[in-house]
Structure formats: structure tokens, C-alpha cells
Amino acid sequence: MARESKTELHAVYIIEVPLELSLEAERPEDINKGEEILARIEAIASEEKYKGLQARFLRARQAGPALVVESEDHFMDLLIVGIPYDRRFGSCNLGTTASYIFNNASCQVMFWREQAPSPIFPRD
């Protein structure tokens, strides 16, 4: 889809840094996880022969506001946000980051939820 429309893609992995740490604090486990995710995205872009991908890390106190600002700074038309499967008390829970983006992003927003563990409902 992006290749056909010559769209610029931005893959952003945000490392949320707690207030008690400096924004520049080294967090190897977060960096490793982010590198894995960005590498998978870059591999998919390469397989699809897409050349306009910009992949990067951001450090922020909260991911939601950081993504909204990032989308505005780069005049993005669409945010695709990966969210975990989280089901509490019998209903889906978007969480604070996804809720913030949903309520504050000026562009279109699409959520990509991870696959639910199976089975959700036992079959008799």
C-alpha cells in the first residue's frame, strides 16, 4: 500500500523513561527489545522492496504524548499503533498510551492489536 502511493513511512520505537532516571539513561533491555522490533519492521520493508522507511528510537516520559507530537512534527496522515492484547474484567482495555493517542492525535489512527491467546472462550 505505501509503496504504491510513494508514501513515507516512519517506524518509531519509544523507550519510556521513568522520572527518577535521566532521559539519556541507558536501559539495555528496552534498547534490545526496540532494536528487535525495528529490525523486523525494516526486514518487512526490505522484503516488500520499500525504500522510504525511516526507523528510529525516541526516549520520552510517556509514549502517548511523544507519538502525538511526532505525528504532528512530521505531518503524518495516519498513525498505526501496535497494542498488546489486554482483557480485564471481561472487556478489552486499550491502556493509557493508546487512549491518549486516540483522544489527542490530529491524524487518523489505526490500532494493530497482538493476537489473543487461544482459546479465549473454551469450546465444549
C-alpha positions, 0 to 999 in steps of 0.5 A: 500500500505505501509503496504504491502511493510513494508514501513515507513511512516512519517506524518509531520505537519509544523507550519510556523513561521513568522520572527518577532516571535521566532521559539519556539513561541507558536501559539495555533491555528496552534498547534490545527489545526496540532494536528487535522490533525495528529490525523486523519492521525494516526486514518487512520493508526490505522484503516488500522492496520499500525504500522510504522507511525511516526507523528510529528510537525516541526516549520520552516520559510517556509514549502517548504524548511523544507519538502525538507530537511526532505525528504532528512534527512530521505531518503524518496522515495516519498513525498505526499503533501496535497494542498488546492484547489486554482483557480485564474484567471481561472487556478489552482495555486499550491502556493509557498510551493508546487512549491518549493517542486516540483522544489527542492525535490530529491524524487518523489512527489505526490500532494493530492489536497482538493476537489473543491467546487461544482459546479465549472462550473454551469450546465444549 
